[in-house]
C-alpha cells in the first residue's frame, strides 16, 4: 500500500496523458464521410488562466533550452499568493516549509526552493542576477511581491550565453515593460486575507499598475509604474516530542526508551511586503532601443512565540508511572516525573524576532541593430540589498511535577489533573530562567557590465553566432553580535548550591518583572488541549537591553547571598553581546568575476526531421577576498579558596581575538550543447549536455571562527571539593573562504508532444554528476594555554568534501477539454510528477559504529556527517539534504464565460532536513560502546537526522468577471488543513518529533483593469 501511494500520482499523470493524447491524435486522423449538415461555427474564446497556460507552453516549446514557465492570468495576477508558492507548481520544483536555516519554525508561504532535488538555484530579474542580503546567491523568493511579476521561467539546463552558477536550475522573474502593451493600460486590485487559526482581523493587500507609450519627434517613449503592498498575519501551533533516551533502570531486565517529555508552542507571524517597479523605454528608430528599470522589494516581518522549551539536565533520572512500551522499547504512554531533582525543568520562553530586508535593482539596457547582420547589446546593472534583525528571547522556568502523555495517536495527548493545571498556571511556581539576544546587519551589492554581440548568417545551416563579456564586482558585508546568540542564565537549577542559594521566583517581590498567563486558546484549531502557562510579558522581551539588565540584577542579588554564605564566589554583572563596537563582529567578502562566452546557433531545416540547437563555451575567472576574525571567549570557573580540584584538568587559555585575510582565485571552463529534433504531429525531442558550477553562498565564505571553552563542574557538599566533569573545547566556523565551487556534468533528454494549443505531454530525463559538494566537517584549530601547551578545538567548518549525483525524470501533462459534452466544456487538467534519486559519497569516508567524546577533537566527525543516537550509535548512509525522491502537482481547472476556477494539489515525499540541529541534539548521550574506556558515561555528544515527512496541500481559487474589466475572486490556501510533520531517526525507528499546524487561509479579491 505504501508503494502504491508513492507512485499513484505518476501513474495518474501517465494514464491521463495517454488517454487524452489518444483522443487528440484521433481528432487528427481522417474520418469516415458523414452526411452534410448545416454549417456551424464554434469559437473557443481563450482568456484568463487558459490563455496564460497557452502562452507559457509556447515559451517551453520554442525555447533553445529546457524551460518551464508560468505566466500571469492578467496584469498583476500570478496564480498564488507568493512567488515561492508559484514556483512549487512547476514540474521538478519543491519548496521548503521551514524557515530558512531554522527547522524549529514553520514558514507558511514556504522558504527555500529546490529544482530537481538540488538547491543550487540561481535567481534573475529580467535576465539579470538578483539576490537578497541573506548570505546566499539568490533571492529570498518569499520577499518578492508576486503582484509585480508578469511571469516566471525556470531553466533546467544552461547554455553558454546564460550567466554561470545554476547547477539545479535558473529562476527568471519577468516584469512587464511599457512596449508590451499597445497603448495605455492600468490595473488596480485589492485583497483581504484571513487566517482561521489566528482569527482576528483580516489583513489588506493592494496593487496598482499604470503604463502608456507615446510617439514624439524624438522617437517612441514608454513608461510603466507598478506598486504593491501586502500584509499577512498568520499563526502556527506546534507539538514536539523530545528525543528518546535508553533506560535500563525502569523495567527489570530490559532497555526501554523514554523522552524527556512533550513540549508545545504557538507562534504569531506578521509580514509586510512592499514593491515598487518602474520601467522606461525609448525607441528613436527601429534599430535602437533603450530601457531603464528600477525595482525595489522590501520585506518586514516580525514573529512572537510562546514556547514551553525543554531544558531538563537529568534525563536518566526521569521516572515513568504506568508505562506502556512498544515492541521496539519506545514509550507509548505513561506519566513522567523527576522527584529527585525537583521536577522536569522547562523554560517557558517569550521570543520576539523582527527583520527588515530590501533589494534595489537599477538596470540600463541599450540594444543597437547595426545592420541586418550585426546586433550589439549593452547592459549595466547596480544592485543593493540589505537586511537587519533583532532576535530577543526571555524565559521563565518551571519544574514540572509530572506529565501524563499518550503518543499512540495522530497527535500527542497530554494529561494533567486539576492540581497540575493549577500548579502550571500559578506564577509563584515560576522563576526567571535566561535571556538570549542576537543582532545582525548585512549589506550586499553588485555592479555589473555586460556586452553581447550577435552576428546573423544568411545560411542554410548557420543562424547566428553570439559572443560577449561580463564583469562583476560584488561585495557582502555581514555583522553579527558577539557572541552571535548570547544565551545567559539568570537562575537555573544547576546553579544551586555554589552560585545561588535559591531560584529567582516570580512570587518574590524582589524579582517582580512582568509576566503573563497565556491560555493557548484554539490550540490546533481546537483539536488539542494544553494547559495555560506563565511567560514573560511581551514588553520584557522587546525591552532589550534595559529589561535584560533588570533580570540579570536578580542573579546578582542571589549570587551575593551565596557568596556571603560560603565565603567565596564572584558575581559578574551581565554582559550584553557587542554589536557595532568590535571588529571581530564584521565579516567582509568581495568577489570579482570576468566572463567570456561564445555560442553558435544552427539549424538543419531541410532534413526529414529538422534539427536545431546551439553549441558554446563559457569561461569565467573568479577572484575572491575575505576578511574576518577568530575569537575565543572562555567561561570562567570559580574555585573556592582552599578547595581541592579533582577530575578533568582545566587548561588556562586566555581570551583570544585575531584578524585574518584570505584570497581565493579559480577558473572554470563551461561547455554546453543543446539539440532539438522536430518530429511530426507536434512531437519534438531534446538533448542537452553541459558543465555547470555553483559557487558557495557568501555565508559559507565568511572568515569568522568562534571558539569556546565550556567547563562543567560541581561542588561536593561534604568535602567542598570542585569536581570538573568535563572541559569542552569546541568552535564553529561561519564559513571557509578557501571553498571552491561545486561542479556538475549534466545530461538532459526530453520527449515533448504538443498536440494542441495549451495541450502537451512531456517527459524529461536528467542526470547530474556533482563534485566538490560542500559539507560540514570537524577540523582542528590549535591554541596555546599560558604554559605554551597546544590544545585542539574541534571546529565545525564547511569544506569541499564530497561528490554525488542526482538523476531522475519529470512527467508533465496539461490540456483543456473542448470535445466534451456542453456541461463539461471549460474543464482542464494540469498534472506533473518528478522522481529524483540522489547519492553522496565523502572524499574521506568517515564511519564507525559508535560516536565518542563530547565534541572534543576530530574523533567526533561522525556527529556531523552520519549523526549519532542518544546511545552513541551511528546512523550513516544519509541522502542529500532537502531532496524529496518524489513530488507532484495535480490541478483541476475551469474557464468558461465569466468564471475561472482552479483546485490545485501539491505534494512532495519526505526529505532530510538537517543532521545535528537544535531540538535534536545534546551532550547528555549514554556511551554504550563496549570497547569504550568511558562505557556507561552520560556526557556523550549526539545529534539525530531530522526529516520533513511527506506533505500535500490543497489550494483553490475562483474568479468571476462582472464586466470585461472588473472581476471578483476568492482564494484559499491549505483547504485540507494539513499538518507539517517532522520525524527523527533513532535506532528504535523513525520517531515522531514535531507537528506544525497553520490552518486554512482565505483571501477575497477585487481586480479592475482600465
Beta strands, then each sheet from edge to edge (+ up, - down):
strand 1: 67-71
strand 2: 93-95
strand 3: 98-99
strand 4: 102-106
strand 5: 113-115
strand 6: 121-125
strand 7: 128-129
strand 8: 151-155
strand 9: 169-174
strand 10: 185-195
strand 11: 203-216
strand 12: 219-241
strand 13: 244-251
strand 14: 254-259
strand 15: 262-285
strand 16: 288-310
strand 17: 319-325
strand 18: 331-337
strand 19: 344-369
strand 20: 374-400
strand 21: 403-406
strand 22: 413-415
strand 23: 430-456
strand 24: 462-480
strand 25: 486-489
strand 26: 515-518
strand 27: 533-536
strand 28: 586-604
strand 29: 611-632
strand 30: 645-647
strand 31: 656-678
strand 32: 683-694
strand 33: 704-715
strand 34: 722-733
strand 35: 742-756
strand 36: 759-784
strand 37: 790-816
strand 38: 827-842
strand 39: 886-896
strand 40: 899-908
strand 41: 911-915
strand 42: 921-925
strand 43: 940-943
strand 44: 945-948
strand 45: 951-961
strand 46: 966-973
strand 47: 980-986
strand 48: 989-997
strand 49: 1001-1009
sheet 1: 1+ 8- 9+ 6+ 7-
sheet 2: 2+ 5-
sheet 3: 3+ 4-
sheet 4: 25+ 23- 20+ 19- 16+ 15- 12+ 11- 10+ 49- 46+ 45- 40+ 39- 38+ 37- 34- 30-
sheet 5: 25+ 23- 20+ 19- 16+ 15- 12+ 11- 10+ 49- 46+ 45- 40+ 39- 38+ 37- 34- 33+
sheet 6: 25+ 23- 20+ 19- 16+ 15- 12+ 48- 47+ 44- 41+
sheet 7: 13+ 14-
sheet 8: 17+ 18- 21+ 22-
sheet 9: 25+ 23- 24+ 28- 29+ 31- 32+ 35- 36+
sheet 10: 26+ 27-
sheet 11: 42+ 43-
end
